């Protein structure tokens, strides 16, 4: 871990740099795979599945038999935990529904806004060494609540072509019927273009490594929307002497174990706390099954001491963390002052793991500083807002002259005429009465 004592603002950018590759480093590979999947469909998907995942099966879609077998392999205790998480996630996201907005801007001019579901969505669920079945809950539950008609799921298989049974069980629990054993860049490309066995979608959701992140950004060039550029996980904790160093260390390690390219940052106005947390990390690290992954991430972690809480808040907003934990005597200062963060966790009893799994908030969040511009996934992520208007004769008479003047000033005579013809007809009808 790297330590910094009250760094100057000129140093902040370098200190807060993420340990990620630039888009240019991997964009060429992504472009190549996209070109091949677009041209060759399943053949190209199979080629890269074998290359990257070591799978040779030519069948991508998970069968009904595989799903039924998976359900029998999941322990009942885990099923109950998943059900609890699903209930809380459903409750929180259902509360995000908004009513139709109707406004009569002037007499005779009625405008309204309604939300409609995105018809076809694709969910990407990371697999590999940490199959994130919890992400299915975070994406499929709001997709269901929104009313999306077609939901497909892609997840990388094991070398023997199997999919983690908990992923299959959770997908079925959430009503997903089309599950494909495809991961990485080739999965994003397949959902972007569609293949012989997989349909094209309108929007792609889900986290992934740097390659998946760049692939999702590439998808936007082909008129497919994405939830956000979500890459390697990250966490920033601000803590003072009121924080429990054991808890803080466990939170930092919980993010570090995601991957070697994860980043964790501890910011404190107490040098003593920094020392306690450092010692706790060394101690707790040895007990982790994924300690080598966590250790690699901890190597590029940041421990920062600052004298001023105002500057601390400024630095946090500059970093724009995916996850932000506040463990201070006066949490309201940071709660009220934070502008850029994916999700915020307040107090010693609020671990980041709670948001990852079961509190009800969504864990699909913007990383790499994108919390400055993006929100985390929510119900509205699966909806579109459509505006409507209906204008009566009185209404067009009231706003028509203004429209004519604006259209003429812009040099768009057809726009003006579309109104003028209506006004002339109304005037003629009145004169004939």
KOLTOR-949092 format. One record per residue (C-alpha): residue number from 1; residue in one letter; x, y, z. Coordinates in steps of 0.2 Angstrom, whole numbers, plus 5000, padded with zeros to 4 digits. Layout:
% residues N
finu:lose:px:py:pz
NUM:a:X:Y:Z
...
***
This chain:
% residues 433
finu:lose:px:py:pz
1:x:5000:5000:5000
2:x:5006:5018:4997
3:x:5005:5031:5010
4:x:5003:5050:5008
5:x:5003:5063:5021
6:x:4993:5079:5018
7:x:4997:5079:4999
8:x:4996:5095:4989
9:x:4981:5097:4977
10:x:4994:5097:4963
11:x:4998:5079:4968
12:x:4980:5073:4969
13:x:4977:5067:4951
14:x:4993:5056:4951
15:x:4989:5049:4968
16:x:4971:5045:4963
17:x:4975:5037:4947
18:x:4966:5020:4944
19:x:4977:5004:4941
20:x:4968:5001:4924
21:x:4973:5000:4906
22:x:4968:5014:4894
23:x:4955:5010:4881
24:x:4968:5011:4868
25:x:4978:4996:4875
26:x:4964:4984:4872
27:x:4952:4993:4860
28:x:4961:4985:4845
29:x:4957:4967:4851
30:x:4939:4972:4855
31:x:4937:4979:4838
32:x:4943:4963:4830
33:x:4932:4952:4840
34:x:4917:4963:4836
35:x:4921:4963:4817
36:x:4921:4944:4817
37:x:4906:4941:4828
38:x:4896:4953:4816
39:x:4902:4943:4801
40:x:4902:4925:4807
41:x:4890:4925:4822
42:x:4891:4909:4832
43:x:4907:4903:4824
44:x:4917:4918:4830
45:x:4909:4917:4847
46:x:4914:4899:4848
47:x:4932:4903:4842
48:x:4934:4916:4856
49:x:4926:4906:4869
50:x:4938:4892:4866
51:x:4953:4904:4866
52:x:4948:4914:4882
53:x:4938:4901:4892
54:x:4944:4885:4886
55:x:4927:4878:4881
56:x:4924:4868:4866
57:x:4905:4865:4866
58:x:4896:4872:4851
59:x:4880:4874:4861
60:x:4878:4891:4870
61:x:4860:4890:4877
62:x:4858:4882:4894
63:x:4845:4868:4893
64:x:4830:4866:4904
65:x:4838:4850:4911
66:x:4854:4860:4916
67:x:4843:4873:4926
68:x:4833:4859:4935
69:x:4848:4850:4940
70:x:4856:4866:4946
71:x:4841:4870:4958
72:x:4844:4853:4966
73:x:4862:4857:4970
74:x:4859:4873:4979
75:x:4858:4871:4998
76:x:4841:4876:5005
77:x:4850:4889:5017
78:x:4858:4898:5002
79:x:4841:4898:4993
80:x:4833:4906:5008
81:x:4847:4920:5009
82:x:4845:4923:4990
83:x:4826:4924:4993
84:x:4828:4937:5007
85:x:4840:4948:4996
86:x:4827:4947:4982
87:x:4813:4953:4993
88:x:4823:4968:4999
89:x:4830:4972:4981
90:x:4812:4971:4975
91:x:4805:4982:4989
92:x:4818:4995:4986
93:x:4816:4996:4967
94:x:4797:4994:4967
95:x:4797:5010:4977
96:x:4806:5019:4963
97:x:4790:5019:4952
98:x:4784:5036:4947
99:x:4767:5041:4941
100:x:4762:5049:4924
101:x:4766:5067:4924
102:x:4752:5078:4916
103:x:4753:5097:4913
104:x:4741:5109:4904
105:x:4755:5121:4899
106:x:4741:5134:4893
107:x:4723:5131:4890
108:x:4721:5118:4876
109:x:4738:5112:4877
110:x:4740:5096:4887
111:x:4757:5088:4889
112:x:4762:5072:4898
113:x:4776:5060:4901
114:x:4774:5041:4903
115:x:4788:5028:4906
116:x:4789:5012:4895
117:x:4800:4997:4897
118:x:4815:4994:4886
119:x:4809:4979:4876
120:x:4825:4969:4874
121:x:4839:4969:4887
122:x:4855:4959:4889
123:x:4862:4955:4906
124:x:4881:4951:4908
125:x:4885:4941:4924
126:x:4904:4939:4928
127:x:4909:4921:4932
128:x:4926:4914:4933
129:x:4934:4913:4950
130:x:4920:4923:4958
131:x:4903:4919:4950
132:x:4893:4935:4954
133:x:4875:4927:4955
134:x:4870:4942:4966
135:x:4872:4953:4951
136:x:4857:4943:4943
137:x:4846:4950:4957
138:x:4852:4967:4954
139:x:4848:4967:4936
140:x:4834:4955:4933
141:x:4823:4961:4947
142:x:4822:4979:4941
143:x:4820:4972:4923
144:x:4805:4962:4929
145:x:4798:4977:4938
146:x:4800:4988:4923
147:x:4791:4975:4912
148:x:4805:4972:4899
149:x:4798:4959:4887
150:x:4814:4950:4882
151:x:4828:4947:4895
152:x:4844:4937:4890
153:x:4858:4932:4901
154:x:4876:4929:4896
155:x:4889:4922:4908
156:x:4906:4913:4905
157:x:4906:4894:4908
158:x:4919:4884:4916
159:x:4931:4874:4905
160:x:4920:4859:4905
161:x:4906:4870:4898
162:x:4896:4870:4914
163:x:4888:4886:4923
164:x:4889:4888:4942
165:x:4872:4881:4948
166:x:4869:4896:4959
167:x:4869:4907:4944
168:x:4857:4896:4935
169:x:4845:4894:4950
170:x:4845:4913:4953
171:x:4842:4917:4935
172:x:4827:4905:4935
173:x:4821:4913:4952
174:x:4821:4929:4943
175:x:4811:4923:4928
176:x:4825:4923:4915
177:x:4822:4909:4902
178:x:4836:4912:4890
179:x:4854:4909:4897
180:x:4869:4908:4887
181:x:4886:4901:4891
182:x:4896:4915:4884
183:x:4908:4927:4892
184:x:4920:4942:4889
185:x:4921:4952:4874
186:x:4912:4939:4863
187:x:4897:4940:4874
188:x:4895:4958:4873
189:x:4897:4957:4854
190:x:4884:4943:4852
191:x:4871:4954:4862
192:x:4876:4969:4851
193:x:4873:4961:4834
194:x:4864:4945:4838
195:x:4870:4928:4831
196:x:4862:4912:4824
197:x:4857:4907:4842
198:x:4856:4923:4851
199:x:4845:4938:4849
200:x:4851:4956:4848
201:x:4846:4967:4862
202:x:4843:4986:4864
203:x:4853:4989:4880
204:x:4867:4979:4889
205:x:4869:4979:4908
206:x:4881:4972:4920
207:x:4899:4974:4927
208:x:4915:4965:4921
209:x:4933:4967:4919
210:x:4942:4980:4908
211:x:4939:4970:4892
212:x:4921:4969:4895
213:x:4920:4988:4900
214:x:4928:4993:4883
215:x:4917:4980:4874
216:x:4902:4988:4881
217:x:4908:5005:4876
218:x:4911:4998:4859
219:x:4893:4992:4858
220:x:4887:5010:4859
221:x:4894:5013:4842
222:x:4882:5001:4835
223:x:4866:5009:4842
224:x:4866:4998:4858
225:x:4864:5007:4874
226:x:4873:5002:4890
227:x:4870:5005:4909
228:x:4887:5013:4912
229:x:4906:5010:4910
230:x:4907:4998:4925
231:x:4925:4991:4927
232:x:4935:4985:4941
233:x:4928:4987:4958
234:x:4934:5001:4970
235:x:4931:5008:4987
236:x:4935:5024:4997
237:x:4933:5024:5016
238:x:4934:5040:5026
239:x:4937:5037:5044
240:x:4942:5045:5060
241:x:4946:5038:5078
242:x:4928:5034:5081
243:x:4929:5020:5067
244:x:4933:5002:5071
245:x:4949:4998:5063
246:x:4945:4980:5062
247:x:4929:4984:5052
248:x:4938:4996:5041
249:x:4951:4984:5036
250:x:4938:4970:5032
251:x:4929:4982:5021
252:x:4945:4987:5011
253:x:4949:4968:5009
254:x:4931:4964:5004
255:x:4934:4975:4988
256:x:4952:4970:4986
257:x:4947:4952:4984
258:x:4937:4956:4969
259:x:4952:4957:4958
260:x:4970:4962:4956
261:x:4965:4977:4947
262:x:4953:4983:4961
263:x:4957:4998:4970
264:x:4954:5003:4989
265:x:4958:5020:4997
266:x:4958:5025:5015
267:x:4957:5043:5019
268:x:4958:5049:5037
269:x:4962:5064:5048
270:x:4970:5052:5061
271:x:4987:5044:5058
272:x:4984:5033:5072
273:x:4969:5025:5064
274:x:4979:5023:5048
275:x:4992:5013:5057
276:x:4979:5002:5066
277:x:4970:4998:5049
278:x:4986:4994:5041
279:x:4990:4981:5055
280:x:4973:4974:5053
281:x:4975:4972:5035
282:x:4991:4962:5037
283:x:4982:4951:5050
284:x:4966:4948:5041
285:x:4974:4945:5024
286:x:4982:4929:5029
287:x:4965:4921:5032
288:x:4957:4925:5015
289:x:4956:4911:5002
290:x:4958:4924:4989
291:x:4973:4932:4998
292:x:4984:4932:4983
293:x:4971:4942:4973
294:x:4968:4954:4988
295:x:4987:4956:4991
296:x:4989:4962:4973
297:x:4975:4974:4974
298:x:4982:4981:4991
299:x:4999:4984:4983
300:x:4991:4998:4974
301:x:4979:5004:4987
302:x:4981:5022:4995
303:x:4982:5027:5013
304:x:4980:5046:5014
305:x:4981:5057:5029
306:x:4974:5074:5028
307:x:4973:5088:5041
308:x:4957:5097:5034
309:x:4940:5088:5032
310:x:4935:5101:5019
311:x:4950:5096:5008
312:x:4946:5078:5012
313:x:4929:5080:5005
314:x:4935:5089:4990
315:x:4947:5075:4986
316:x:4933:5062:4988
317:x:4922:5071:4976
318:x:4937:5072:4964
319:x:4940:5053:4965
320:x:4921:5050:4963
321:x:4922:5032:4971
322:x:4910:5018:4966
323:x:4908:5013:4984
324:x:4910:5026:4998
325:x:4910:5022:5017
326:x:4909:5035:5030
327:x:4914:5030:5048
328:x:4916:5047:5057
329:x:4909:5056:5072
330:x:4900:5068:5061
331:x:4895:5058:5046
332:x:4882:5072:5040
333:x:4897:5083:5035
334:x:4901:5070:5021
335:x:4883:5064:5018
336:x:4878:5081:5014
337:x:4894:5086:5005
338:x:4896:5071:4993
339:x:4892:5075:4975
340:x:4901:5061:4966
341:x:4899:5043:4972
342:x:4890:5027:4966
343:x:4883:5021:4983
344:x:4886:5028:5001
345:x:4887:5017:5017
346:x:4886:5026:5033
347:x:4892:5021:5051
348:x:4902:5006:5058
349:x:4887:4994:5056
350:x:4885:4997:5037
351:x:4898:4986:5028
352:x:4899:4988:5009
353:x:4894:4970:5008
354:x:4877:4974:5013
355:x:4874:4984:4998
356:x:4882:4971:4987
357:x:4870:4958:4993
358:x:4854:4961:5003
359:x:4851:4979:5010
360:x:4840:4982:4994
361:x:4851:4995:4985
362:x:4859:4991:4968
363:x:4877:4986:4967
364:x:4879:4989:4948
365:x:4888:5006:4950
366:x:4899:5017:4940
367:x:4918:5015:4942
368:x:4934:5024:4936
369:x:4927:5041:4941
370:x:4911:5039:4931
371:x:4901:5043:4946
372:x:4903:5061:4942
373:x:4891:5058:4927
374:x:4882:5042:4930
375:x:4870:5034:4942
376:x:4870:5017:4948
377:x:4858:5005:4940
378:x:4840:5008:4946
379:x:4822:5005:4940
380:x:4823:5019:4928
381:x:4838:5011:4919
382:x:4826:4999:4912
383:x:4813:5012:4906
384:x:4812:5026:4894
385:x:4802:5042:4896
386:x:4790:5046:4882
387:x:4782:5063:4880
388:x:4765:5066:4873
389:x:4755:5081:4868
390:x:4737:5084:4863
391:x:4732:5102:4857
392:x:4714:5108:4854
393:x:4709:5122:4843
394:x:4710:5134:4857
395:x:4727:5128:4861
396:x:4734:5130:4844
397:x:4727:5147:4843
398:x:4736:5152:4859
399:x:4753:5145:4854
400:x:4752:5145:4835
401:x:4758:5163:4832
402:x:4773:5161:4843
403:x:4778:5145:4834
404:x:4776:5154:4817
405:x:4788:5168:4823
406:x:4801:5156:4830
407:x:4800:5145:4814
408:x:4802:5160:4803
409:x:4817:5167:4813
410:x:4825:5150:4811
411:x:4822:5150:4792
412:x:4811:5134:4793
413:x:4796:5139:4782
414:x:4788:5122:4782
415:x:4788:5122:4801
416:x:4779:5139:4800
417:x:4767:5133:4787
418:x:4762:5117:4797
419:x:4754:5129:4810
420:x:4748:5143:4798
421:x:4737:5131:4788
422:x:4729:5126:4804
423:x:4726:5144:4810
424:x:4719:5149:4793
425:x:4707:5134:4793
426:x:4701:5139:4811
427:x:4699:5157:4806
428:x:4689:5153:4791
429:x:4678:5141:4801
430:x:4674:5155:4813
431:x:4671:5168:4799
432:x:4658:5156:4791
433:x:4648:5154:4807
***
